[in-house]
């Protein structure tokens, strides 16, 4: 049966993932799969592995969505300086110009398409002929990834529809209607999946040389993140903070993980193999896929010849002489206030993360900022954006552990100072244990400096607690009376086409 209708809710963005090649079509355009497709996966290990690897290929396609949801609503890029017309879509996020009629990330960000692929692996793999140890590992990865995606949905929309079964046939569109489960129910699913992932991984703590497959340390890191959120926002309190602390301390104790001595080495595309700071990242490779999330954080080739680095102090250098093959746009940037805060010459992270571009006019006024953390490398006369994108790295573990300790009323300074020592060298100013608020502000300051461009700032503020969001985001865009905007709405189209859906509260 061919479905020839356009609909939203769960149906939009759910790919029917029993095919071995592409899962990118919408339900409105595909024919539900037959038992023949399932039998191919069940009988042919190569077909099963293609399905499994397809999950990671699909996840990589959500890179821009993950960055936008995790960073663009924060204070980091708001009111920034840029050289071209402003990116209106990204401004919608940081200005919080959001309403039921003006919805970013519609159709649940497309995540249900990915979830259907994950659900398909979870459903079929226990019956495949793949060797048992590997089969358990693959399933452990899928449960961890499903928890990660549902956690992203929960943080973004609150209660969302829950689906843990793949779509294999559709007799009627009403079969696809789904109500929004409560935030508590979604959180319980996440926690259950985390425990199932850990059980299936067992004691395995190994990593592939290139850490682009989910692993036990990733599940533990996610558990720490999830339980801090649950303890803060869903009534879990100290019991959840304690569970988070235990999970994070286990990751911290792994001898295969640690901080890179040099911050830039974390992101160097030539140093990705056995990078001890990376826990899990999205893989980007030449002739496979390259990063495309940062096009509005660069500069176009024409302007690159008229703008300068290292001015007015130092020796002005034309941008195009440093990056002759960079092509993009400058439509998002940092404000003068944010630049003053982050552009600390003593902080080694700054020069890796971004470079200020100045106009070639009297006084060298600031024109904008180029995000250089993921600038890639030159290959055969082109700029190749092949940096892997970290989802979790050891620095996450340190700051999450500092947050768990802070919320338990314990001293977080050891983990904060590990990052400060790398950033500033031997002359760093150590953080000393203080009030819970001051400790939280100190670790949030490290989040801001450490993770620019990695989709973390908004989530760090949200997880810390609503008061920290309102203290940092410009009240012109998000005031204490607009707490409902901490979650995103869903579109009118979604509501009209799925009678079981209700709007996000407040919209």
C-alpha positions in Angstrom: 0.0 0.0 0.0 1.4 3.4 -1.0 0.6 6.3 1.4 -0.1 9.4 -0.7 -0.7 12.0 2.1 1.2 14.7 3.9 1.0 14.5 7.6 3.0 15.8 10.6 3.3 14.4 14.2 5.2 11.2 14.4 4.5 10.3 10.8 6.6 13.2 9.4 10.2 12.4 9.6 9.8 8.7 10.3 11.7 6.7 7.7 10.8 3.1 7.1 14.2 1.7 7.8 14.0 -2.0 6.8 15.5 -1.1 3.4 19.3 -1.6 3.3 20.0 1.5 1.2 18.2 4.7 1.9 16.0 5.6 4.8 15.6 9.3 4.0 12.2 9.2 2.3 9.2 10.5 4.2 6.3 8.1 5.0 4.2 10.0 2.6 6.5 8.9 -0.2 7.4 5.3 0.6 5.9 1.9 0.4 5.8 0.1 3.8 8.4 -2.6 3.8 7.6 -6.3 3.5 8.7 -9.3 5.4 11.2 -9.9 2.6 13.3 -6.9 3.7 13.2 -8.2 7.3 14.3 -11.7 6.2 17.3 -10.2 4.3 18.5 -8.5 7.5 17.8 -11.7 9.6 19.5 -14.0 7.1 22.4 -12.0 5.8 25.0 -10.6 8.3 26.3 -8.1 5.7 22.8 -6.7 5.2 22.4 -6.4 9.0 25.7 -4.6 9.3 24.7 -2.2 6.5 21.6 -1.4 8.5 23.6 -0.9 11.6 26.2 1.4 10.0 23.4 3.3 8.3 22.3 4.5 11.8 25.6 6.3 12.2 25.5 7.7 8.7 22.0 9.0 9.5 23.0 10.5 12.8 25.8 12.5 11.2 23.1 14.2 9.1 21.7 15.8 12.3 25.0 17.7 13.0 23.5 21.1 12.2 20.3 20.4 14.2 22.3 19.3 17.3 24.4 22.5 17.1 21.4 24.7 16.7 19.3 23.1 19.5 22.2 23.0 21.9 23.8 26.4 21.3 21.9 28.9 19.3 19.4 29.8 22.0 22.1 30.8 24.4 24.0 34.1 25.0 27.0 33.0 22.9 26.1 34.3 19.4 23.4 36.8 20.3 23.6 40.3 18.8 26.9 39.4 17.1 29.0 41.2 14.6 28.9 39.9 11.0 29.8 41.1 7.6 26.9 40.0 5.5 23.1 39.8 5.7 22.1 38.2 9.0 21.1 34.5 9.1 17.4 34.9 9.8 16.9 31.3 10.7 19.6 31.3 13.3 18.5 34.7 14.6 15.1 33.1 15.3 16.9 30.9 17.9 19.1 33.4 19.7 16.4 36.2 19.7 13.8 33.7 20.9 11.4 35.0 18.3 9.5 31.8 18.7 5.7 31.2 18.7 3.1 28.8 17.6 3.2 30.5 14.2 7.0 30.8 14.1 8.5 27.4 14.9 12.2 26.5 14.5 13.0 22.8 14.1 9.6 21.7 13.0 8.5 18.0 12.9 10.5 17.2 16.0 13.7 18.1 14.2 13.2 15.1 12.0 14.5 12.8 14.9 11.8 10.2 14.5 13.3 9.2 11.2 16.5 8.4 13.0 14.6 6.7 15.9 12.9 4.4 13.5 16.2 3.2 12.1 17.5 2.6 15.7 14.3 0.8 16.6 14.6 -1.4 13.6 18.1 -2.5 14.7 16.9 -3.1 18.2 14.0 -5.1 16.9 15.8 -7.3 14.4 19.3 -7.8 15.7 18.5 -10.3 18.5 17.3 -12.6 15.7 20.2 -12.1 13.3 23.1 -14.6 12.7 25.7 -12.0 13.8 28.1 -13.5 16.4 26.6 -13.0 19.9 29.4 -10.8 21.4 29.2 -8.4 18.5 25.4 -8.5 18.5 25.2 -7.5 22.1 27.7 -4.7 21.5 25.7 -3.3 18.6 22.5 -3.5 20.6 24.2 -1.7 23.5 25.2 1.1 21.1 21.6 1.4 19.8 20.1 1.6 23.3 22.6 4.3 24.1 21.9 6.2 21.0 18.1 6.0 21.5 18.6 7.4 25.0 20.6 10.2 23.5 18.0 11.1 20.9 15.1 11.0 23.3 17.1 13.1 25.8 17.6 15.7 23.1 13.8 15.6 22.3 13.0 15.9 26.0 15.3 18.9 26.6 13.9 20.6 23.5 10.1 19.9 23.7 9.5 18.4 27.1 7.0 15.5 26.7 7.1 14.0 23.2 5.6 10.9 21.6 7.3 7.6 22.5 7.8 5.0 19.9 10.0 2.0 20.5 8.8 -0.2 17.6 9.8 0.3 13.9 7.1 1.1 11.4 6.7 -2.0 9.2 3.3 -1.5 7.7 0.7 1.2 7.6 -2.9 0.3 7.1 -4.3 3.7 7.9 -2.9 7.1 8.7 -4.5 6.9 12.2 -2.1 4.1 13.0 0.6 6.7 13.1 -1.1 9.2 15.4 0.7 9.4 18.8 0.0 11.4 21.9 2.7 13.2 23.7 3.9 11.3 26.7 4.8 13.2 29.8 8.3 14.4 30.5 8.5 11.9 33.4 7.5 9.0 31.1 10.1 10.1 28.5 12.8 10.4 31.2 11.9 6.9 32.4 12.4 5.5 28.9 15.8 7.2 28.7 16.9 5.8 32.1 15.7 2.3 31.1 17.6 2.5 27.8 20.7 3.6 29.6 20.6 0.7 32.0 19.9 -1.7 29.1 22.9 -0.3 27.3 25.2 -0.7 30.3 24.0 -4.3 30.8 24.7 -5.2 27.2 28.1 -3.6 27.2 29.0 -5.5 30.4 32.5 -4.6 31.5 33.7 -3.7 28.0 35.5 -0.3 28.1 37.4 -0.5 24.8 37.3 2.1 22.0 37.7 1.8 18.3 40.8 3.8 17.2 38.6 6.4 15.7 35.9 7.0 18.4 32.9 7.3 16.1 30.9 4.4 17.5 28.9 4.6 20.7 30.6 2.9 23.6 30.2 2.2 27.3 31.9 5.4 28.4 29.4 7.4 26.2 26.5 5.7 27.9 28.0 6.5 31.3 28.6 10.1 30.4 25.1 10.4 29.0 23.8 8.9 32.3 25.7 11.6 34.3 24.1 14.3 32.1 20.6 12.8 32.2 20.6 12.2 36.0 21.8 15.8 36.7 18.9 17.0 34.5 16.4 14.7 36.2 17.7 15.7 39.6 17.3 19.4 38.7 14.1 19.5 36.7 12.1 16.3 37.5 12.4 16.0 41.3 15.2 13.4 41.5 17.2 15.6 43.8 20.3 14.2 45.6 19.6 10.6 44.7 19.9 11.4 41.0 22.9 13.7 41.5 24.6 10.9 43.4 23.9 8.4 40.6 25.3 10.9 38.1 28.4 11.4 40.2 29.0 7.6 40.3 28.6 7.2 36.5 30.9 10.1 35.8 33.6 9.0 38.3 33.7 5.7 36.5 34.4 7.4 33.2 37.0 9.6 34.8 38.9 6.6 36.1 39.4 5.0 32.7 43.1 5.0 31.8 42.2 5.3 28.1 40.7 8.8 28.6 42.2 12.1 29.6 42.7 15.7 28.6 44.9 16.4 25.6 47.9 18.5 26.7 47.2 21.0 23.9 43.6 22.1 23.3 44.0 22.4 19.5 44.9 18.7 19.3 41.4 17.7 20.4 40.0 19.0 17.1 42.9 18.3 14.7 41.6 16.1 11.9 45.0 14.6 11.5 45.0 13.4 15.1 41.7 11.7 15.4 43.0 8.1 15.8 43.2 7.2 19.5 42.5 10.8 20.6 42.3 10.2 24.3 40.0 13.1 24.9 37.2 11.9 22.6 34.6 9.6 24.0 32.2 9.7 21.0 32.1 11.9 17.9 30.4 12.1 14.5 32.7 11.0 11.8 33.5 13.3 8.9 35.9 12.2 6.2 37.0 13.2 2.7 35.0 11.5 0.0 32.4 10.5 2.6 30.9 13.5 4.3 32.3 16.8 5.6 31.0 19.3 8.1 28.5 21.9 6.9 27.0 23.4 10.1 29.2 26.4 10.2 28.7 28.1 6.8 27.4 31.3 8.4 30.4 31.5 10.9 33.1 31.9 8.2 33.6 34.6 5.5 33.2 34.7 1.7 36.2 34.7 -0.5 35.7 38.2 -1.8 35.5 39.8 1.7 38.4 37.7 2.9 40.8 39.8 0.8 39.6 43.0 2.4 39.6 41.9 6.1 42.5 41.4 8.4 43.5 39.3 11.4 45.8 40.6 14.2 44.8 44.3 13.9 45.1 46.9 15.3 47.8 45.3 17.5 50.4 43.0 16.0 51.0 42.7 12.2 47.8 42.9 10.2 47.4 39.9 8.0 44.8 39.5 5.2 42.3 36.8 6.0 42.6 35.3 2.6 46.4 34.9 3.0 45.8 32.7 6.1 42.7 30.8 4.7 42.9 31.2 0.9 40.3 28.4 0.3 37.7 29.2 3.0 34.4 30.0 1.5 31.3 30.6 3.5 29.5 33.6 5.0 29.7 35.8 8.0 26.1 36.0 9.0 26.4 35.1 12.7 28.9 36.4 15.2 29.8 37.3 18.7 28.9 40.6 20.3 31.6 43.0 21.4 30.7 42.1 25.0 31.1 38.4 24.3 34.4 39.0 22.5 35.7 41.0 25.4 34.8 38.1 27.7 36.2 35.3 25.6 39.2 36.9 23.8 41.6 36.5 26.7 45.1 36.3 25.4 46.1 34.1 28.3 43.4 31.5 27.5 44.9 29.1 24.9 41.4 28.0 23.9 40.5 31.3 22.3 43.0 31.3 19.5 42.0 27.8 18.5 38.3 28.5 18.7 37.9 31.8 16.7 39.7 34.7 15.1 38.5 38.3 15.0 38.3 39.9 11.5 39.0 43.6 11.3 38.1 46.0 8.5 40.9 47.6 6.6 39.9 51.2 7.5 41.1 53.7 10.0 41.1 52.3 13.5 40.6 48.7 12.2 37.1 48.3 13.5 35.9 44.8 14.2 34.0 43.3 11.2 33.1 39.9 12.6 34.4 36.6 13.9 35.5 33.5 12.0 34.9 30.2 13.9 38.1 28.3 13.4 37.7 25.4 15.8 36.4 23.2 13.0 38.1 24.9 10.0 39.6 21.6 8.8 42.6 21.6 6.5 43.7 22.3 3.0 43.6 19.3 0.7 44.4 19.5 -3.1 43.6 23.2 -3.2 40.3 23.1 -1.3 39.3 23.6 2.3 38.4 20.2 3.6 36.1 20.4 6.6 36.8 16.9 7.9 37.0 17.5 11.6 35.1 14.9 13.6 32.4 16.5 15.7 32.6 15.6 19.4 29.3 14.6 21.1 31.1 13.7 24.3 34.7 14.3 25.3 36.7 14.1 28.6 36.1 17.8 29.3 32.4 17.1 29.4 33.0 14.5 32.1 35.0 16.9 34.2 32.4 19.7 34.1 29.4 17.3 34.5 31.2 15.9 37.5 31.8 19.4 38.8 28.1 20.1 38.4 27.0 16.9 40.2 29.3 17.8 43.1 28.1 21.4 43.2 24.5 20.3 43.4 25.4 17.8 46.1 27.0 20.7 48.1 30.5 19.2 47.5 33.7 20.9 46.3 33.9 21.0 42.4 37.2 22.8 42.2 39.4 19.9 41.3 37.6 19.2 38.0 37.2 22.9 37.1 40.9 23.5 37.7 42.0 20.6 35.5 40.5 22.6 32.6 41.8 25.9 33.8 45.3 24.5 34.1 45.3 23.3 30.4 43.8 26.6 29.2 46.1 29.0 31.1 49.2 27.0 31.9 51.1 27.1 35.1 50.0 30.6 35.9 46.2 29.8 35.9 44.0 31.2 38.6 42.5 28.2 40.5 38.9 28.1 41.5 38.4 27.7 45.2 35.3 26.1 46.6 32.6 28.7 47.4 28.8 29.0 47.6 26.7 26.8 45.3 25.8 29.7 43.1 29.4 30.9 42.7 30.6 27.3 42.0 27.9 26.9 39.4 28.8 30.2 37.8 32.5 29.2 37.7 31.7 25.9 35.9 29.3 27.6 33.5 32.1 30.1 32.6 34.3 27.1 31.8 31.5 25.6 29.7 31.2 28.9 27.8 35.0 29.0 27.0 35.6 25.3 26.5 32.8 24.3 24.1 32.2 27.2 21.7 30.7 25.7 18.5 30.0 22.3 20.0 26.3 22.7 20.8 26.7 22.7 24.6 26.1 26.3 26.0 22.3 26.3 26.0 22.1 22.8 27.5 24.6 23.8 30.2 22.5 26.8 31.2 19.3 24.8 31.1 20.7 21.9 33.1 22.1 24.3 35.7 18.5 25.6 36.3 16.1 28.2 35.0 17.6 31.0 37.1 21.0 30.6 35.3 19.3 30.8 31.9 17.6 34.1 32.8 20.8 35.4 34.4 22.8 34.9 31.2 20.4 35.4 28.2 19.5 39.0 27.4 16.1 39.7 29.0 15.2 41.7 25.8 14.8 38.2 24.2 13.9 35.9 27.1 12.5 37.2 30.3 11.6 35.4 33.5 7.9 35.8 32.5 8.5 33.7 29.4 9.6 30.5 31.0 7.5 28.5 28.6 10.0 29.5 25.8 12.6 27.2 27.4 10.8 24.5 25.4 9.9 24.8 21.7 6.4 24.7 20.3 5.2 22.4 17.5 3.7 23.7 14.3 0.0 24.4 13.6 0.3 21.9 10.7 1.3 19.1 13.1 -1.6 19.9 15.4 -4.1 20.0 12.5 -3.0 16.7 11.0 -2.7 14.7 14.2 -5.7 15.1 16.5 -3.9 13.3 19.3 -1.2 16.0 19.6 -1.4 19.0 21.9 0.7 22.2 21.8 3.6 22.7 24.1 2.3 24.5 27.2 2.5 28.3 27.1 2.1 28.5 23.3 
